[in-house]
Amino acid sequence: MRNILNINSNWKFIKEDKSDAYLNNFDTKSWETVNVPHTWNAIDGANGNEYFKGACWYRKELSLDRIYQGKKIYIEFGAVNSISDVYVNGKHLGQHKGGYSIFRYDITDVVKFGEINTIAVKADNTIVDDVYPLMADFTFYGGMYRDVNIIVTEDVHFDLMDKGSLGVYISQDEVTNEQAKLTIKTKLTNDSSDDKTIRVWADIVDVQGNLVK
């Protein structure tokens, strides 16, 4: 069983770098309230290369129901442009470089259930030498411009830490008008302390949703 909880709404945002904005008790009363997807270059992004580049902050308070206690909890970002630092309850989870790919963090041991959790994200669209692209004919819009989700899984699940993938790979080895040969590979992970016997199956359906195989 996997639950996906979308948390796009009611983020606090400031177009300014605050060195201590990751702290739980940081005052955000003067910050703007925004919904994700969001960019701070929505207006000035049309001005050629003269748009704001720098670090900005997002914060959100989130309560997780106690029914999820004992499950695996992940936070998933569809994309943040272009360098991000993510904190939950003041703990730095990591830095992600690159503004066009999905990434996740395991927050199972960081979140509190039935209480308020603070999520803080520093996003920075400054052009730096080790993050591509360095030049292009489009604006490098800064911000959290794709969905943000909390994902709840059992201890045994398709690997969500596999480089942003879903843990499932499908290869179309041979496709004709009459038939298709597919290779389906899955990456499973067991985060419990017990050995598990797992059955994995795949249903293949046609364009109308009818079961084919």
C-alpha positions in Angstrom: 0.0 0.0 0.0 1.3 3.4 -0.9 -0.3 6.8 0.0 0.7 10.0 -1.8 -0.2 13.2 0.1 0.1 16.3 -2.0 1.4 19.3 0.0 1.3 22.0 -2.7 -0.8 24.5 -0.8 -0.1 27.2 1.7 3.7 27.5 1.7 5.4 30.6 3.1 7.9 32.3 0.7 10.4 35.1 0.9 12.5 36.4 -2.0 15.5 36.7 0.2 18.3 34.5 1.7 17.9 34.0 5.4 20.7 32.1 7.0 18.6 30.8 9.9 15.3 30.3 8.0 15.5 26.5 8.5 15.0 26.8 12.3 11.6 25.6 13.7 10.8 28.8 15.5 11.7 31.2 12.7 9.1 34.0 12.3 7.4 34.0 8.9 4.5 36.4 9.5 5.9 38.9 7.0 6.4 36.2 4.3 4.1 35.8 1.3 1.7 32.8 1.1 2.1 30.8 -2.1 1.0 27.6 -3.7 3.3 25.2 -5.5 4.1 25.1 -8.4 5.7 28.5 -7.9 8.5 30.6 -9.3 9.8 34.0 -8.3 10.5 34.9 -11.9 6.9 34.8 -13.2 7.2 38.5 -14.1 10.8 39.4 -14.6 11.5 36.1 -16.4 10.4 37.7 -19.6 13.1 40.4 -19.4 15.9 38.5 -21.3 18.8 37.8 -18.9 17.8 40.6 -16.5 15.8 38.4 -14.1 16.4 37.8 -10.4 19.0 35.1 -9.7 19.7 34.1 -6.1 18.6 32.2 -3.0 15.0 32.3 -1.7 13.2 30.3 1.0 10.0 28.3 1.3 8.6 27.0 4.6 5.6 24.9 5.4 4.1 23.5 8.6 2.7 20.0 8.3 0.9 17.6 10.6 1.1 13.9 9.9 -1.7 11.7 11.2 -0.7 9.1 13.8 -2.1 6.3 11.6 1.1 6.6 9.5 3.3 5.9 12.5 5.4 2.8 11.8 5.4 3.4 8.1 8.1 4.7 5.8 7.8 8.4 5.1 9.4 10.2 2.2 9.2 13.8 0.9 9.3 14.1 -2.9 10.0 17.2 -5.0 9.1 17.1 -8.7 11.8 19.7 -9.3 13.4 22.7 -7.6 15.5 25.1 -9.8 18.3 24.8 -9.6 20.1 24.1 -6.3 18.1 23.2 -3.2 18.7 22.5 0.5 15.9 20.8 2.3 15.3 20.8 6.1 12.7 19.0 8.2 12.4 20.1 11.8 15.7 21.8 11.6 17.6 18.8 10.2 19.4 19.2 6.9 18.4 16.3 4.7 20.7 17.1 1.8 21.4 19.3 -1.2 20.2 18.6 -4.7 21.8 20.2 -7.7 19.9 20.4 -11.0 16.6 22.0 -11.6 14.9 19.5 -13.9 14.7 16.2 -12.1 12.7 14.6 -9.3 14.3 13.8 -6.0 13.3 12.5 -2.6 14.4 12.2 1.0 13.6 9.6 3.6 12.2 11.5 6.6 10.9 8.6 8.6 13.2 9.2 11.5 12.8 13.0 11.4 9.0 13.6 11.4 6.8 13.7 14.4 3.3 12.2 14.2 0.3 14.1 15.5 2.4 17.2 15.9 3.5 20.1 13.7 6.5 19.5 11.5 8.4 22.3 9.8 9.6 21.9 6.2 12.1 24.5 5.0 13.5 24.7 1.5 16.3 27.0 0.2 16.1 27.3 -3.5 18.8 29.1 -5.5 18.8 29.7 -9.3 22.3 31.4 -9.3 24.3 30.2 -12.3 27.3 28.2 -11.0 29.9 26.2 -13.0 29.0 22.7 -11.8 25.2 22.9 -12.4 24.0 22.6 -16.0 22.8 24.2 -18.2 25.0 27.3 -17.9 23.6 29.1 -20.9 20.4 28.7 -22.9 17.8 30.6 -24.8 15.3 30.4 -22.0 14.9 31.7 -18.5 16.2 29.6 -15.6 13.1 30.1 -13.5 13.9 29.8 -9.8 11.5 28.1 -7.4 9.6 25.0 -6.6 7.9 24.7 -9.9 6.6 21.1 -9.7 4.5 19.2 -7.2 5.7 18.4 -3.6 4.4 15.2 -2.0 4.6 13.1 1.1 4.8 9.4 0.2 3.9 6.8 2.8 4.9 3.1 2.2 5.2 -0.2 4.0 8.7 -1.4 5.0 8.8 -3.5 1.8 8.3 -1.3 -1.2 9.6 -0.3 -4.6 12.8 1.6 -4.0 12.0 5.3 -3.8 15.6 6.2 -3.3 16.7 4.8 -6.7 17.8 8.1 -8.2 14.3 9.5 -8.3 12.8 6.6 -10.2 9.7 4.6 -9.2 11.7 1.5 -8.8 10.1 -0.1 -11.9 11.8 -0.3 -15.3 10.1 -1.4 -18.6 12.0 -2.1 -21.8 10.2 -2.6 -25.1 12.4 -5.3 -26.5 10.4 -6.0 -29.7 7.1 -4.4 -30.8 5.1 -5.2 -33.9 1.5 -4.8 -34.9 0.8 -8.4 -33.6 2.8 -8.6 -30.4 5.1 -6.9 -28.0 8.0 -8.4 -26.0 8.7 -6.5 -22.8 11.2 -6.8 -20.0 10.0 -5.5 -16.6 12.5 -5.1 -13.8 11.7 -3.9 -10.3 13.9 -2.7 -7.5 12.5 -3.7 -4.1 13.8 -2.7 -0.7 13.0 -4.2 2.7 13.5 -1.7 5.5 12.3 -4.1 8.2 14.6 -6.3 10.3 12.8 -9.5 9.2 13.3 -11.5 6.0 10.2 -11.2 3.7 8.8 -13.4 1.0 7.4 -11.1 -1.7 5.3 -11.8 -4.8 5.6 -9.3 -7.6 3.2 -9.3 -10.6 2.5 -6.9 -13.4 -0.9 -6.5 -15.2 -0.7 -5.4 -18.8 -3.8 -3.6 -20.2 -4.8 -2.3 -23.6 -5.8 1.2 -24.4 -9.3 0.6 -23.2 -8.0 -0.7 -19.9 -8.8 -4.4 -20.6 -6.5 -7.0 -19.1 -4.1 -8.4 -21.8 -1.6 -10.4 -19.7 
